[in-house]
């Protein structure tokens, strides 16, 4: 885990155009294309002053453009999550006083290498002194439980994928 092994955490205003483009590439690749979820990913929450963008940069790679030619460029990070401002309602997991972790994603090229685990571990280490929430895809419930998260409401469907609202008490 040498290349891009330092977690970068920035507000929207601090992100470079290259970093923002890469984040949007990754989120679109996984949430819209791979998971077939049609939704407005650019919901404006990314731009709020206290929203944080946490990611591990990756090297630029050549990818196929929309016509199948290897001329495009992937600027996507290895793993990414956004950390919402305190008290911002974020779906069924919302609890007053919490900071929500959302849009957690690992680049398909980096899966199975521990980047997602490292990402959540570092976020919990930095923000774990306060209440944290997230809406986990249910098949990842055990993953988040390993960081001290537990269900805080009934499972629900979002974009055809079952989710579990979860929270982690501060200082756990």
N, C-alpha and C positions, 0 to 999 in steps of 0.2 A: 504493500500500500504506500508506495512512495509518491508517484505522480498525483498532484492534487490532494495530498494527504492532510492539508490544513483546512479546517472548516472556516468558511467565509460567512460572515453574518453582516448584512447591510440593510438599510432602509431602502425604499424605492428610489429616493433621491440620490442615494450613494451608488446605486447600481450603474455600471457602464452600459452602453447600448449593446455591446457584445454579450455581457452577462445576462441582461434581460432577454435578449433574443434567444440565447441558449436555454434559459429557464422555460420560456414559452414553447420552444421546440420540444423539450422533454415532456412538458405537461400535455401538449397536444398529441405527441406520439403515443403516450401511454393512455391517458384518460379518454381522448376522443377517438383515436385510430384503433389502438389495441383493445381497449375495453368497450368500444363502440357506444360511448356515452355522448349524446348530443346535448351540450349545455354551453352557456356562455362562460368560459373559463376566465376571461378578462372582466371580472365582476366589479372592478373598482376598489376592492378591498386591498389589493396589492399596493395601492398608492397611498393608503392612509398613513399618516406620519409615524405611528407606533408599530405598524406591521413590519416584521423582520423577515428577511429572506435568508435562509441558511442553506448552504450548498458546498459540495466538494467539486471544484473545477476539474475538467478533463481536458485532454489534448484535443485539438481540432482534428476531425476525421473527414474523409471524403465519403459522401453518401449519394444515393441516387436522387436525382431531381424528379419532378412529377412525370417526366417522360421515360424514366428508367435508365437514364444516362448517369454514370458516376462522375458528375461534375459539381454536385452540391456539397455543402459543408455543414457538418454537425458541430454546433457550438454547445451542445447539451452538457450539463454537469453530470457527474457520476451519481449523485443523489441530491435530493432537494426537499425542503419543507418550508412552509411559511408559518410564522408564529404571529397570531393575531393580537391586536391591542387588548389590554385587560378589559373585561366586561363586554366585549363585542359578542352579541348573540351569534352562535355558530351551530344552528340546527339542534337536534334532540339532545346532544351532549351538554349543551349550555348550562352553566351554573354561575350565579353571581360571584364576582371576584376572580373568576378564572381567566387564564390565558389559554386560548385554544391552538392546537397544532393542526394544521390542515395541509392539503395538497402534498402529502408525503408520497414521494416517488423515487424509485431507483431506476437508473438507465438500464434498459435491457442488456446493453453491452457490459454492464458492471454487476449484474445480478449474481448472487452466489459467492460474492467476494467479501461480504460483511459490511458494505457501505451503509446500508439501511440501518443495521444494528448500531453501527458507530454513530450515525447521524442522530438517531433518537437518544442514544446514550449521552452524547454531548449536549443535546438540548435539555434533557432532564438534569444533567449535572449543572448547567447554567441557570435553569429556571425552576428546578425542582423544589425550591424553598417555598413555592406558592402553589396554589391549586392549578392543575393543568387538565384540560379536557381534549377529547378528540372523538371523531366519528370514524371508527375503524371498520374496514371491510371485515366481515365476520370471520373469514378464514384466517385473518391475522390477529384475532383476539388473543391467542396464546403468546404471540410475539410481544404485543403491548403489555400483557400481564407480566411478562418477565422484567418490565421496567416499573412495576408497581401500579399499573392502571387496572381498574376493575369496572365492570359494567355499571352504569348509573341510570339505566332505563331499558325499555323493551327494544328488541331488534326492529329494524325498519328497512324498507326497500328504498334505495335511491338509484335512479337510472338503471333499474333492473338488477342491482347488486345488493345483497343483504349486508347491512351495516349494524354495528353494535355501538351505542353511545358509551363512552368510557371516561373515567376521571381518575386522577392521581392526586391524593391529598399532599399538601406541602410538607416537606421534610421526611417523606416516607423513604 
